[in-house]
Every structure is written in C-alpha cells, then in structure tokens.
Amino acid sequence: MSFYCFGQSSSNKKAQSFFEKAGPLIEKLDYAAAEMALKSAVDADPLFQGAYIALANVQKAQKKYPDAKAAYEKAILINKSVTPAVIYGLAEMEFATQDYTKAKQHFEEFLSLDASSERAKKSKKYLLDCDFALPAIAKPVKYSPVNLGEGVNTADAEYFPALTADGETMVFTRQVNGNEDFWTAQLKNNKWETATPLSTKINTTRYNEGAQTISPDGKYLFFTGCNRPDGLGRCDIYVSHREGKDWGEPYNVGKPINSEFWESQPAISPDGRTLYFISNRPGGSGGYDIWKSTITDDAKWGPAINLGPDINTAFDENTPFMHADGRTLYFSSDGWPGFGNKDIYYSRQEIDGKWQKPINMGYPINSFEDESGLVVSADGNYGLFSSNLKGGFGMQDIYSFGIPEAAKPMKVSYVKGIVRDKDSKKTIESNVQVVDLKTNKTVFDDYTDPETGQFLAVMPVGSNYLFNVNAEGYMFYSENFELKAGDINKPYQVEVYIEKIKQGGNVTLRNIFFDTNKFNLLPASIRELDLLIEFLHQNENVQIEIQGHTDNVGDDKLNEKLSFNRANAVYEYLIKNSIDGKRLTFKGFGASKPIADNKTELGRKNNRRTSFVITKM
C-alpha cells in the first residue's frame, strides 16, 4: 500500500502532521498505529480527503470492511472528483459488507473509467458475483449449524473433518500451539465421544499433518505433509493403511501425483481407485486447480489429469470432496459466481464422465467470508464443516448442518460385515469384491481387516451388485444385492461364513442370470463365471459338478430339462475358457432340491439357482 499516492495535503498543520506520521507506520505495516494517526488527522481536519482515503486503505488492510466503506464514502462526499482507484476501493468494501446493489453500481462506474487494468478484470468478476448474489440472498436455503460438542471441539482449533461411510468414525485436524495433528472420535448413541489422538505413527511433533481424507471403509488415510525430507515439493500427499487397531507408517504416494509443485487436500473416491487433489502445477486453468489420478491395471497411480474448465477456473479451487456415491463432487472456489471469496459448490458427473456446471450451495451456507472444507455423510442428509461461529468452544469448531434437498448426492447404501471361518468361527483375512452388474464396474475390491475380519463397501442405489468373498484355501462366497432407485438407505449388516475347500463343499452362485424359461447366459453372469474360473485355476486339484435348480412352478419334466440346460450353459462357458472338461460334470435337478419355501416369491427366487459341488480333490 502506497501512502504517498494521494497527492493531497491539509492547510491544518496538526492534521498534516498526523498524516505524515502515518506514512512510515504504513511502510512498516503497522496498520493499527497508522489508523490511529489518520483518525487524528481527520478529527483535526474533517475535510481532509487524502487522510480519509489513506484511512480507508489501512482499515481495508485490517479487514475492517464496514469502517473502510464509511471512510471511502466520506472521502467521496468531500469531493466527488476522485481517482478510479477510490471508486474501486469503495465498490470492494460494499461487496465485502454484502451491499451488492451499491457495489454493482460502483464497479460499473469504475469500468466506465478503466476497462483494461487488472482491477477491471476483477471488477468484471465482481459484477458476475453481484448478479448472482442479489437474487440468491432473496431466496435463502435452510441452514441451522449444530456444534458437534465437547467430545470433538475444544478451545483449540478443530477443522478438516473426514467421515467413514457408516458415519460412526470421524478423523479431523486439531491445532495445538501451532502443531497440527489428527484426532479421531466415535459416534455412540448419536453423540460424539471424547476424541483421542489418531496414531503416533502418523502424528509428529516436528511436522504438521492435515487436510486429510479417509476411505469409506476407514482403512486408508490420505493427508498432506509439508517440508518433509522425502517430499518432492513444498507440500506432498501421503497415505497410511490401518492395521488392526493402529495405523501403518505413512509414505509419500510419489509421482505422478506429487511433483516439485504444491499438492494438497486429497479426496479418495469410494472405490479407492481415484484420488482427487489440489495442485498449482503447470497445465491447469489458473492458480490452484483440482486434479485426479486413477490406479492403473498394474496397481500404480496413473497420470495426473486436470478436471478441466467444467470445474476449474482462472482463479482458485480447493478442498475437493468426492461423495460415497462416486458421482457428486463438492469443492470450494472463488472463480465461479458467488457471494465473494471462496464459496462451496457441487457438481455431478454424468455417465460419460462429463461434469455438470457447478452449483453454488446457496445463502447463508455461503457468504462473503471464506467457506471451504465441506464433507457430506454417506446418506446425504448432513454435512460437516469448520467455522468460528459465535457460541463455540474457542477457535474453529466442527459443525454439522442439513444438506439442502437440491444439493444432496445420489442415494447410496453399504454392506458392512465380518468374514469368519465356518467351522472355527474365527475371523479371517479375505478378499471382498463388489461389482456393479449394470456397468460392470468394480466398486470395491479390498481385503478385510487382518485382525477383525471386518469390511465396509459402499453401493449407490439404483443398480444390481455382485458380492463375492474369497480366501486362499476356502470355498468362495457369492451374494447379490439389488438396490432399486426408490429404496431408502438400508445398510446391509452381514456375517459371512466361508468353509475350507473340501469334497462335498457346495456354493450357490447368486450372480448367474437367465431370462425366464430360457437357458442363454445373460451378460451380467460373466463376472461371476470369471470368478469361478479363477477359483478353478487357483485350485487345480478340484473337480466340480455344476448343478441347475428351479422353483416348483410349472411342469416337473420341463423344469428338470430347463435346469439341465442352464447347468450345461455354465459348463460350456467354462470349457470355452480353458477349464479342462475332465474336471467338470453338470446336472439338472429341477425343483427336487429346494433351499427355501416355494410358497413365497422370495423363496421361489432363492430356489431358482445355479450352484456347484466339489466332487473330487
């Protein structure tokens, strides 16, 4: 800020003395002392326009926006003949105090005087914001933030909350004496219990840890680490894997996600295959952009890809959050039309990968102040954010609020459970796969916790899902979840028992599909059949009989023939895909071996099945 740019003096010696005294104070950035001197100057000479302009500037530098606005107004009242910079300064302060009508008038006035400077570029952006803000404020959205309470919040600053899909575990950043660490809290009986430090393997006293994201199942924590010996740039992204009750040593995810530039604020997709993050590397749309990297078939992170102009602007984007639906992205930006500074927006990704135009979350969720760091619960009903609202416990606290209906993500559900040995009942480490049979996309593919045998997989509502569990030396487990678009979130709690491979072992293949009264395999059956092929390759000493079954509706002989043909269709597929026919037999049983009551539709559905039995080892 230049003190001597105003070119005006006062005939009042006392006023001029205070004015000149303020100059060196401004040069030293001692704005508080300069403000006192300039107030004395205008007290001595109420018509000292230059002192009012300087006073407005130092108050603006201290973010005393209402005071700065009043000082600019007095300067113009004294003499309307002012430089365009003063008009611009007044417009900015009107904008900062949400007086969007007057701000629009003065930005337009400034542009009539200066249409090509950097301020002109900013003025055009401000005008877009004014045109958005005026009608948006007239239609406020429902907004009632609730403090999460003393279990989470303290006199210190808490921010960057992250939630697991079941909403029962939260990881957040707490800053104590300038040091940032991760803390975690559990939700019990709708109340957050007292938070505890996350892990000594992650938290350090030497470095700050922050800006984190946790995978929906709570097993992977991605976070930002700055100025570390193994860093590629000033700030890099790190990851840690939960191991039982503790976490493993974090490590730098490396290139191509990290670079010699600034990478931060990671957000993992629900399938764990795509990482969204912020970077200022070249090739973007502006300063800080949202980028992504997806795991390739050889289990390495793919190239960093900018989300492009559908999301990023010439200004800054930050704090991305990909919802558990895998399609709705929440983020902050000061580039899209809003209320000023950074606002929170959301965008949905189409099936073809294109992003819809970002939508502002509305007023008063957004305001002139910076809003960022929103995460949304898996059920889409509430969001978490940090703020220093009145009535809090100290500095920044973490709050929740109801998400407006229009801004809610797609409906999702999840399957949460434990895998046990059928005989010993002990938990075992096993691989769990969930596949969207409509898109043939794997939405979850990971191992259960080695100590607890637990897993959690998210499934967007509106599709049909293959669910498979397998472990070395065990028969695999097959299930199917059909989540209709109209379903309300009803998470599945399951306890899976798998038995060791043995002669006579029987597996029902829940994801083999045929049209009614037909025996041609439907395309949705292929993923399950490929899993069976993989099982047979891994256990080459196993021979199986493929068995077809029907319900009791219709003629017995026709049912037996239908079941025979369906078993044969599976047999033929295995033969065509390199399984030795000497290891296979097939048989149709019709309705003779029901596993459920044929009196109900659900029972009949369960009886219409394909299975296999191990006949020899």
C-alpha positions as CSV (number, residue, x, y, z in Angstrom):
1,M,0.0,0.0,0.0
2,S,1.5,3.3,-1.0
3,F,1.0,6.2,1.5
4,Y,2.1,9.0,-0.8
5,C,-0.1,8.2,-3.8
6,F,-2.9,10.5,-2.8
7,G,-1.1,13.8,-3.6
8,Q,-3.2,15.9,-1.2
9,S,-2.3,17.9,1.9
10,S,-4.1,19.9,4.5
11,S,-3.8,23.5,5.5
12,N,-4.3,22.4,9.0
13,K,-0.8,21.8,10.4
14,K,-1.9,19.4,13.1
15,A,-3.9,17.3,10.6
16,Q,-0.9,17.3,8.2
17,S,1.5,16.3,11.0
18,F,-0.7,13.3,11.9
19,F,-1.0,12.4,8.1
20,E,2.8,12.5,7.7
21,K,3.3,10.5,10.8
22,A,1.1,7.7,9.4
23,G,3.3,7.3,6.3
24,P,6.3,5.5,7.9
25,L,3.9,3.4,10.0
26,I,2.2,2.2,6.9
27,E,5.6,1.4,5.3
28,K,6.3,-0.8,8.3
29,L,2.9,-2.5,8.0
30,D,1.9,-1.1,11.4
31,Y,-1.6,-0.5,10.3
32,A,-3.1,-0.2,13.8
33,A,-0.8,2.7,14.7
34,A,-1.3,4.3,11.3
35,E,-5.1,4.1,11.7
36,M,-4.9,6.0,15.0
37,A,-2.7,8.7,13.4
38,L,-5.1,9.0,10.4
39,K,-8.1,9.2,12.7
40,S,-6.4,12.1,14.5
41,A,-5.8,13.8,11.1
42,V,-9.4,13.7,10.1
43,D,-10.5,14.8,13.6
44,A,-8.3,17.8,13.2
45,D,-9.5,18.4,9.6
46,P,-12.8,16.8,8.8
47,L,-12.4,17.9,5.1
48,F,-9.0,16.2,4.6
49,Q,-9.9,13.9,1.7
50,G,-6.4,12.3,1.4
51,A,-6.4,11.3,5.0
52,Y,-9.8,9.6,4.6
53,I,-8.6,7.7,1.6
54,A,-5.5,6.5,3.4
55,L,-7.6,5.7,6.5
56,A,-9.9,3.5,4.3
57,N,-6.9,1.7,2.9
58,V,-5.4,0.8,6.3
59,Q,-8.8,-0.3,7.6
60,K,-9.2,-2.4,4.5
61,A,-5.8,-4.0,5.2
62,Q,-7.0,-4.9,8.7
63,K,-10.3,-6.3,7.2
64,K,-12.3,-3.7,9.0
65,Y,-14.6,-3.6,6.0
66,P,-17.6,-1.5,7.4
67,D,-15.1,1.1,8.7
68,A,-13.2,1.2,5.4
69,K,-16.5,1.6,3.5
70,A,-17.5,4.6,5.6
71,A,-14.1,6.2,5.2
72,Y,-14.3,5.9,1.4
73,E,-17.8,7.3,1.4
74,K,-16.7,10.4,3.4
75,A,-13.8,10.9,1.0
76,I,-16.1,11.0,-2.0
77,L,-18.6,13.1,-0.1
78,I,-15.9,15.8,0.4
79,N,-15.2,15.8,-3.3
80,K,-16.7,13.6,-6.0
81,S,-13.7,14.1,-8.2
82,V,-11.6,11.1,-7.1
83,T,-9.3,8.6,-8.9
84,P,-10.8,5.4,-10.3
85,A,-8.9,3.5,-7.6
86,V,-11.0,5.1,-4.9
87,I,-14.2,4.2,-6.7
88,Y,-12.9,0.6,-7.0
89,G,-12.0,0.6,-3.2
90,L,-15.5,1.7,-2.2
91,A,-17.0,-0.9,-4.5
92,E,-14.9,-3.6,-2.9
93,M,-15.9,-2.6,0.6
94,E,-19.5,-2.5,-0.4
95,F,-19.1,-6.0,-1.8
96,A,-17.3,-7.1,1.4
97,T,-20.2,-5.9,3.5
98,Q,-22.7,-7.7,1.2
99,D,-24.1,-4.4,-0.1
100,Y,-24.3,-5.9,-3.6
101,T,-26.6,-3.3,-5.1
102,K,-24.3,-0.4,-4.5
103,A,-21.2,-2.5,-5.2
104,K,-22.6,-3.3,-8.6
105,Q,-23.2,0.4,-9.3
106,H,-19.7,1.4,-8.4
107,F,-18.0,-1.5,-10.2
108,E,-19.8,-0.4,-13.3
109,E,-18.7,3.2,-12.7
110,F,-15.1,2.1,-12.3
111,L,-15.3,0.1,-15.6
112,S,-16.5,3.2,-17.4
113,L,-13.3,4.9,-16.3
114,D,-10.9,1.9,-16.5
115,A,-11.7,-1.1,-18.7
116,S,-8.3,-2.7,-19.2
117,S,-6.3,-2.9,-15.9
118,E,-6.1,-5.9,-13.5
119,R,-8.7,-4.1,-11.4
120,A,-11.0,-4.1,-14.4
121,K,-10.6,-7.8,-14.8
122,K,-11.5,-8.3,-11.1
123,S,-14.4,-5.8,-11.5
124,K,-16.0,-7.9,-14.2
125,K,-15.8,-11.0,-11.9
126,Y,-17.3,-9.0,-9.0
127,L,-20.2,-7.9,-11.3
128,L,-21.0,-11.6,-12.0
129,D,-20.9,-12.2,-8.3
130,C,-23.3,-9.3,-7.6
131,D,-25.7,-10.6,-10.3
132,F,-25.7,-14.0,-8.7
133,A,-25.8,-12.8,-5.0
134,L,-28.7,-10.4,-5.2
135,P,-31.4,-13.0,-6.2
136,A,-29.7,-15.8,-4.2
137,I,-30.0,-13.8,-0.9
138,A,-33.6,-13.2,-1.7
139,K,-34.2,-17.0,-1.6
140,P,-32.1,-18.3,1.3
141,V,-31.8,-22.0,1.9
142,K,-32.5,-23.6,5.3
143,Y,-29.3,-23.6,7.4
144,S,-29.1,-24.4,11.1
145,P,-25.5,-25.4,12.0
146,V,-25.1,-27.5,15.1
147,N,-21.8,-27.7,17.1
148,L,-20.6,-31.3,17.4
149,G,-20.0,-30.7,21.1
150,E,-17.2,-31.0,23.7
151,G,-16.3,-34.6,22.6
152,V,-14.8,-33.1,19.4
153,N,-14.4,-29.4,19.9
154,T,-12.0,-27.6,22.4
155,A,-10.6,-24.2,23.0
156,D,-8.0,-25.1,20.2
157,A,-8.9,-25.1,16.5
158,E,-10.6,-28.2,15.0
159,Y,-11.1,-28.4,11.3
160,F,-11.0,-30.7,8.2
161,P,-13.4,-33.4,9.3
162,A,-13.5,-36.7,7.5
163,L,-16.1,-39.4,7.9
164,T,-16.4,-43.2,7.2
165,A,-19.4,-44.3,5.2
166,D,-21.2,-45.7,8.3
167,G,-20.9,-42.2,9.9
168,E,-19.5,-43.8,13.1
169,T,-15.9,-42.7,12.8
170,M,-14.5,-39.2,12.3
171,V,-10.9,-38.1,11.7
172,F,-10.2,-34.4,12.0
173,T,-7.3,-32.0,12.4
174,R,-6.6,-30.2,15.7
175,Q,-4.0,-27.5,16.0
176,V,-2.4,-27.1,19.4
177,N,0.4,-24.5,19.9
178,G,0.9,-24.3,16.2
179,N,1.2,-28.0,15.7
180,E,-1.4,-29.9,13.6
181,D,-2.2,-33.5,14.4
182,F,-5.0,-35.9,13.6
183,W,-7.6,-36.9,16.2
184,T,-10.4,-39.4,15.9
185,A,-13.8,-39.7,17.6
186,Q,-16.5,-42.4,17.6
187,L,-20.3,-41.8,17.4
188,K,-22.2,-43.7,20.1
189,N,-25.9,-43.2,20.7
190,N,-25.9,-40.1,18.4
191,K,-23.2,-38.4,20.4
192,W,-19.6,-38.0,19.6
193,E,-17.4,-39.5,22.3
194,T,-14.2,-37.8,23.5
195,A,-11.7,-37.6,20.7
196,T,-8.3,-39.2,21.0
197,P,-5.0,-38.8,19.0
198,L,-5.1,-40.9,15.9
199,S,-1.7,-42.6,15.9
200,T,1.8,-41.9,17.0
201,K,2.9,-43.5,13.7
202,I,1.2,-40.6,11.8
203,N,1.2,-37.6,14.3
204,T,4.5,-35.9,14.8
205,T,5.8,-33.0,16.8
206,R,8.2,-32.0,14.1
207,Y,5.8,-31.7,11.2
208,N,2.2,-30.7,10.6
209,E,-0.3,-33.2,9.4
210,G,-3.5,-32.0,7.9
211,A,-6.0,-31.7,5.0
212,Q,-6.9,-35.4,5.1
213,T,-9.4,-37.8,3.6
214,I,-10.4,-41.2,4.8
215,S,-11.7,-44.0,2.6
216,P,-15.3,-45.0,3.2
217,D,-14.3,-48.2,4.9
218,G,-11.9,-46.3,7.2
219,K,-8.9,-48.3,6.2
220,Y,-6.9,-45.7,4.2
221,L,-5.9,-42.2,5.3
222,F,-4.6,-39.8,2.7
223,F,-3.2,-36.5,4.0
224,T,-1.0,-33.5,3.3
225,G,2.6,-33.3,4.7
226,C,4.8,-30.3,4.1
227,N,8.5,-29.6,4.2
228,R,9.4,-33.3,4.8
229,P,12.8,-34.9,3.9
230,D,11.1,-37.3,1.4
231,G,9.0,-34.6,-0.1
232,L,9.1,-33.9,-3.9
233,G,7.8,-30.3,-3.4
234,R,6.9,-28.0,-0.5
235,C,3.7,-30.0,0.2
236,D,3.0,-33.6,-0.8
237,I,0.3,-36.2,-0.3
238,Y,0.9,-39.2,1.9
239,V,-1.1,-42.3,2.7
240,S,-1.3,-44.7,5.7
241,H,-3.1,-48.0,5.9
242,R,-5.0,-49.1,9.1
243,E,-3.5,-52.3,10.5
244,G,-5.9,-53.7,13.2
245,K,-6.4,-51.1,15.9
246,D,-3.4,-48.9,14.8
247,W,-2.1,-47.4,11.6
248,G,0.9,-48.2,9.5
249,E,3.8,-45.9,8.8
250,P,2.7,-43.3,6.2
251,Y,4.5,-43.0,3.0
252,N,4.8,-40.5,0.1
253,V,2.5,-41.6,-2.7
254,G,5.1,-40.3,-5.1
255,K,4.9,-39.3,-8.8
256,P,2.8,-38.7,-10.8
257,I,0.5,-37.4,-8.0
258,N,3.3,-35.4,-6.2
259,S,5.6,-33.1,-8.1
260,E,8.1,-30.3,-7.4
261,F,5.0,-28.0,-7.1
262,W,2.3,-27.9,-4.4
263,E,0.0,-30.8,-3.8
264,S,-2.6,-30.9,-1.0
265,Q,-6.1,-31.7,0.1
266,P,-6.6,-35.2,-1.2
267,A,-10.0,-36.8,-1.7
268,I,-10.4,-40.5,-2.4
269,S,-13.2,-42.0,-4.5
270,P,-15.5,-44.6,-2.8
271,D,-13.9,-47.4,-4.8
272,G,-10.4,-46.3,-3.7
273,R,-9.2,-46.1,-7.3
274,T,-9.2,-42.4,-8.0
275,L,-7.6,-39.7,-5.9
276,Y,-8.6,-36.1,-6.3
277,F,-6.2,-33.4,-5.1
278,I,-5.2,-29.7,-5.4
279,S,-2.1,-28.6,-7.2
280,N,-0.6,-25.5,-8.7
281,R,1.4,-27.4,-11.3
282,P,1.6,-26.1,-14.9
283,G,-1.1,-27.1,-17.3
284,G,-4.1,-26.0,-15.2
285,S,-6.8,-23.4,-15.6
286,G,-5.5,-20.9,-13.0
287,G,-3.7,-20.8,-9.7
288,Y,-4.9,-23.9,-7.7
289,D,-6.9,-26.5,-9.6
290,I,-8.5,-29.8,-8.8
291,W,-6.6,-32.8,-10.4
292,K,-7.1,-36.5,-10.3
293,S,-5.1,-39.7,-10.7
294,T,-6.6,-43.2,-11.2
295,I,-5.0,-46.5,-10.3
296,T,-4.0,-48.4,-13.5
297,D,-4.3,-52.2,-14.1
298,D,-0.7,-52.7,-12.8
299,A,-1.7,-51.2,-9.5
300,K,0.2,-47.9,-10.0
301,W,-1.2,-44.3,-9.9
302,G,-1.9,-43.1,-13.4
303,P,-1.0,-39.7,-14.8
304,A,-2.4,-36.6,-13.1
305,I,-5.3,-35.2,-15.1
306,N,-6.8,-31.7,-14.7
307,L,-10.6,-31.8,-14.2
308,G,-10.7,-29.0,-16.8
309,P,-12.9,-25.9,-17.3
310,D,-16.1,-27.6,-16.3
311,I,-14.7,-27.5,-12.7
312,N,-11.6,-25.3,-12.6
313,T,-11.4,-21.6,-13.2
314,A,-8.8,-18.9,-13.8
315,F,-9.0,-18.3,-10.0
316,D,-8.6,-20.9,-7.2
317,E,-10.3,-24.2,-6.4
318,N,-9.7,-26.1,-3.2
319,T,-10.9,-28.7,-0.6
320,P,-12.5,-31.3,-3.0
321,F,-14.7,-34.0,-1.6
322,M,-16.0,-36.9,-3.6
323,H,-19.1,-38.3,-2.1
324,A,-19.7,-42.0,-1.5
325,D,-22.0,-42.1,-4.5
326,G,-18.9,-41.7,-6.7
327,R,-20.6,-39.0,-8.8
328,T,-21.1,-35.9,-6.7
329,L,-18.1,-33.6,-6.1
330,Y,-18.2,-30.9,-3.5
331,F,-15.5,-28.2,-3.6
332,S,-14.6,-24.6,-2.9
333,S,-13.9,-21.9,-5.4
334,D,-13.6,-18.1,-5.8
335,G,-13.9,-18.4,-9.5
336,W,-17.5,-19.4,-10.1
337,P,-20.2,-16.8,-9.4
338,G,-20.8,-16.5,-5.7
339,F,-21.0,-14.2,-2.7
340,G,-17.3,-13.3,-2.5
341,N,-14.1,-15.0,-1.5
342,K,-14.5,-18.8,-1.6
343,D,-17.9,-20.5,-1.7
344,I,-18.9,-24.2,-1.7
345,Y,-20.2,-25.7,-4.9
346,Y,-21.2,-29.1,-6.1
347,S,-21.2,-30.8,-9.4
348,R,-22.4,-34.2,-10.6
349,Q,-20.5,-36.4,-13.1
350,E,-22.5,-37.8,-16.0
351,I,-22.2,-41.4,-17.0
352,D,-20.0,-40.3,-19.9
353,G,-17.6,-38.6,-17.4
354,K,-18.5,-35.0,-18.2
355,W,-19.1,-32.7,-15.2
356,Q,-22.2,-30.7,-14.8
357,K,-21.9,-27.0,-14.3
358,P,-21.0,-26.3,-10.6
359,I,-23.9,-25.1,-8.5
360,N,-23.5,-22.7,-5.5
361,M,-24.7,-24.2,-2.3
362,G,-26.7,-21.0,-1.6
363,Y,-27.1,-18.4,1.1
364,P,-26.5,-18.4,4.1
365,I,-24.4,-21.6,3.8
366,N,-22.1,-19.4,1.6
367,S,-21.4,-15.7,2.5
368,F,-18.8,-13.1,1.8
369,E,-16.4,-15.0,4.1
370,D,-14.4,-18.0,3.0
371,E,-16.3,-21.3,3.1
372,S,-14.5,-24.5,2.4
373,G,-13.8,-28.0,3.7
374,L,-17.3,-29.5,3.4
375,V,-17.8,-33.2,3.7
376,V,-21.2,-34.9,3.3
377,S,-22.4,-38.0,5.1
378,A,-23.0,-41.2,3.1
379,D,-26.7,-40.9,3.5
380,G,-26.5,-37.3,2.1
381,N,-28.5,-35.9,4.9
382,Y,-25.9,-33.7,6.6
383,G,-22.6,-32.0,6.1
384,L,-19.7,-31.3,8.3
385,F,-17.5,-28.2,8.2
386,S,-15.4,-26.0,10.4
387,S,-16.1,-22.4,11.5
388,N,-15.6,-19.9,14.3
389,L,-19.3,-19.2,14.8
390,K,-20.4,-17.4,17.9
391,G,-21.1,-19.6,20.9
392,G,-18.3,-22.1,20.1
393,F,-15.7,-23.7,22.4
394,G,-12.9,-21.5,21.2
395,M,-11.3,-21.0,17.9
396,Q,-12.6,-23.0,14.9
397,D,-15.1,-25.8,15.8
398,I,-16.6,-28.5,13.7
399,Y,-20.3,-28.2,12.9
400,S,-23.0,-30.2,11.1
401,F,-25.9,-28.9,9.1
402,G,-28.7,-30.4,7.0
403,I,-27.9,-30.5,3.3
404,P,-30.5,-28.7,1.1
405,E,-32.5,-31.2,-0.9
406,A,-31.2,-30.0,-4.3
407,A,-27.6,-30.3,-3.2
408,K,-27.9,-33.8,-1.8
409,P,-25.9,-36.6,-3.6
410,M,-27.3,-39.7,-5.1
411,K,-28.7,-42.3,-2.7
412,V,-26.2,-44.9,-1.5
413,S,-26.2,-47.9,0.8
414,Y,-23.4,-50.1,2.1
415,V,-22.7,-53.6,3.1
416,K,-20.8,-53.9,6.4
417,G,-19.8,-57.2,7.9
418,I,-17.3,-59.7,9.2
419,V,-15.9,-62.8,7.5
420,R,-15.4,-65.9,9.6
421,D,-14.3,-69.5,9.2
422,K,-17.5,-71.6,9.1
423,D,-16.1,-74.3,11.4
424,S,-13.9,-72.4,13.9
425,K,-15.9,-69.1,13.8
426,K,-12.6,-67.2,13.9
427,T,-12.3,-64.1,11.8
428,I,-10.1,-64.5,8.7
429,E,-8.5,-62.1,6.3
430,S,-10.2,-62.4,2.9
431,N,-10.8,-60.5,-0.4
432,V,-14.1,-58.8,-0.8
433,Q,-15.3,-57.7,-4.2
434,V,-18.4,-55.7,-5.1
435,V,-19.3,-55.2,-8.8
436,D,-22.0,-53.0,-10.3
437,L,-23.5,-55.5,-12.8
438,K,-25.2,-52.7,-14.7
439,T,-21.9,-51.0,-15.6
440,N,-19.6,-54.0,-15.0
441,K,-17.6,-51.6,-12.8
442,T,-15.8,-52.8,-9.7
443,V,-16.9,-50.5,-6.8
444,F,-15.0,-52.3,-4.1
445,D,-12.0,-54.7,-4.1
446,D,-10.0,-54.9,-0.9
447,Y,-9.1,-57.2,1.9
448,T,-10.9,-57.5,5.2
449,D,-9.1,-56.3,8.3
450,P,-6.5,-58.9,9.2
451,E,-7.3,-58.7,12.9
452,T,-11.0,-58.2,13.0
453,G,-12.1,-59.7,9.6
454,Q,-14.3,-56.5,9.1
455,F,-15.1,-54.8,5.8
456,L,-17.4,-52.0,4.6
457,A,-18.3,-51.4,0.9
458,V,-20.4,-48.6,-0.5
459,M,-23.1,-49.3,-3.2
460,P,-25.0,-46.5,-5.0
461,V,-28.7,-47.1,-5.1
462,G,-30.3,-47.9,-8.4
463,S,-28.2,-50.9,-9.6
464,N,-27.6,-54.6,-9.1
465,Y,-24.5,-55.8,-7.3
466,L,-22.3,-58.9,-7.3
467,F,-20.9,-59.5,-3.8
468,N,-18.0,-62.0,-3.6
469,V,-15.8,-63.1,-0.7
470,N,-12.8,-65.4,-1.2
471,A,-9.7,-66.5,0.7
472,E,-6.9,-68.9,0.0
473,G,-7.9,-72.5,0.8
474,Y,-11.6,-71.6,1.1
475,M,-14.7,-72.0,-1.0
476,F,-15.8,-68.6,-2.2
477,Y,-19.0,-66.9,-1.1
478,S,-21.5,-65.4,-3.6
479,E,-24.3,-63.0,-2.9
480,N,-26.4,-60.5,-4.9
481,F,-27.8,-57.1,-3.8
482,E,-30.4,-55.4,-5.9
483,L,-30.8,-51.8,-4.8
484,K,-33.7,-50.2,-6.6
485,A,-33.8,-46.4,-7.3
486,G,-36.7,-45.9,-4.9
487,D,-35.1,-47.7,-2.0
488,I,-34.4,-45.8,1.2
489,N,-30.9,-46.2,2.6
490,K,-30.9,-49.6,4.4
491,P,-27.4,-50.7,5.0
492,Y,-26.7,-54.4,5.0
493,Q,-25.1,-55.9,8.1
494,V,-23.8,-59.3,7.2
495,E,-21.8,-62.1,8.9
496,V,-20.2,-64.2,6.2
497,Y,-19.1,-67.8,6.9
498,I,-16.9,-69.5,4.4
499,E,-15.7,-73.1,4.6
500,K,-12.4,-74.6,3.7
501,I,-12.2,-76.4,0.4
502,K,-13.3,-80.0,0.8
503,Q,-15.1,-82.7,-1.0
504,G,-18.8,-82.1,-0.9
505,G,-18.4,-78.4,-0.4
506,N,-21.3,-76.6,-2.1
507,V,-21.5,-73.0,-3.3
508,T,-24.6,-71.2,-4.7
509,L,-23.7,-68.8,-7.5
510,R,-26.1,-65.9,-6.8
511,N,-25.0,-63.9,-9.9
512,I,-25.8,-66.4,-12.7
513,F,-28.7,-65.0,-14.7
514,F,-31.1,-66.3,-17.3
515,D,-34.3,-64.9,-18.9
516,T,-37.5,-66.6,-17.7
517,N,-37.8,-70.1,-19.1
518,K,-34.6,-69.7,-21.1
519,F,-31.1,-71.0,-20.7
520,N,-28.9,-68.5,-22.5
521,L,-26.5,-66.9,-20.1
522,L,-27.1,-63.1,-19.7
523,P,-24.1,-60.7,-19.9
524,A,-24.4,-59.9,-16.2
525,S,-23.4,-63.5,-15.4
526,I,-19.9,-63.2,-16.8
527,R,-18.2,-61.6,-13.8
528,E,-19.4,-64.5,-11.5
529,L,-18.3,-67.1,-14.1
530,D,-14.9,-65.5,-14.3
531,L,-14.6,-65.7,-10.5
532,L,-15.4,-69.4,-10.8
533,I,-12.8,-69.8,-13.5
534,E,-10.2,-68.0,-11.2
535,F,-11.1,-70.3,-8.3
536,L,-10.6,-73.4,-10.5
537,H,-7.3,-72.1,-11.7
538,Q,-6.1,-71.5,-8.2
539,N,-7.2,-75.0,-7.1
540,E,-6.2,-77.3,-9.9
541,N,-6.8,-80.4,-7.9
542,V,-10.5,-79.6,-7.6
543,Q,-13.3,-81.3,-9.7
544,I,-16.8,-79.9,-9.6
545,E,-20.4,-80.7,-10.6
546,I,-22.4,-77.8,-11.9
547,Q,-26.0,-78.0,-10.7
548,G,-29.1,-76.3,-12.1
549,H,-32.2,-75.8,-9.9
550,T,-35.7,-74.3,-10.5
551,D,-38.7,-73.5,-8.3
552,N,-41.8,-75.7,-8.4
553,V,-43.9,-73.6,-10.7
554,G,-44.8,-75.5,-13.9
555,D,-44.3,-79.0,-15.2
556,D,-41.7,-81.1,-13.4
557,K,-40.1,-82.6,-16.5
558,L,-39.9,-79.2,-18.2
559,N,-38.3,-77.7,-15.0
560,E,-35.8,-80.6,-15.0
561,K,-34.9,-80.0,-18.6
562,L,-34.6,-76.2,-18.1
563,S,-32.3,-76.7,-15.1
564,F,-30.2,-79.2,-17.1
565,N,-29.8,-76.8,-20.0
566,R,-28.8,-74.0,-17.6
567,A,-26.2,-76.1,-15.9
568,N,-24.9,-77.1,-19.4
569,A,-24.7,-73.4,-20.4
570,V,-22.3,-72.8,-17.5
571,Y,-20.4,-76.0,-18.3
572,E,-19.9,-74.8,-21.9
573,Y,-18.7,-71.4,-20.8
574,L,-16.0,-73.0,-18.6
575,I,-14.9,-75.3,-21.3
576,K,-14.6,-72.4,-23.8
577,N,-12.5,-70.5,-21.2
578,S,-9.7,-73.1,-20.8
579,I,-11.1,-75.3,-18.0
580,D,-10.4,-79.0,-18.6
581,G,-13.6,-80.8,-19.2
582,K,-12.3,-83.8,-17.2
583,R,-12.7,-81.6,-14.1
584,L,-16.4,-80.8,-14.8
585,T,-19.8,-82.5,-14.8
586,F,-23.2,-81.0,-14.9
587,K,-26.7,-82.0,-13.9
588,G,-30.2,-80.5,-13.7
589,F,-32.3,-81.2,-10.6
590,G,-35.4,-79.2,-11.4
591,A,-37.4,-78.4,-8.3
592,S,-36.3,-81.5,-6.4
593,K,-33.7,-79.8,-4.1
594,P,-35.3,-76.6,-2.7
595,I,-33.4,-74.5,-0.2
596,A,-36.4,-72.2,0.6
597,D,-40.2,-72.3,0.8
598,N,-41.8,-72.2,-2.6
599,K,-44.9,-70.6,-1.2
600,T,-43.4,-67.1,-1.4
601,E,-41.8,-65.2,-4.3
602,L,-38.6,-64.7,-2.3
603,G,-38.4,-68.4,-1.6
604,R,-39.0,-69.3,-5.3
605,K,-36.4,-66.8,-6.3
606,N,-33.8,-68.5,-4.0
607,N,-34.7,-71.9,-5.4
608,R,-34.1,-70.7,-8.9
609,R,-30.3,-71.0,-8.7
610,T,-27.1,-72.4,-10.1
611,S,-24.6,-74.0,-7.8
612,F,-21.6,-76.2,-7.8
613,V,-20.4,-79.1,-5.6
614,I,-16.8,-80.3,-5.2
615,T,-16.9,-83.9,-6.3
616,K,-13.2,-84.8,-6.0
617,M,-10.0,-83.4,-4.7
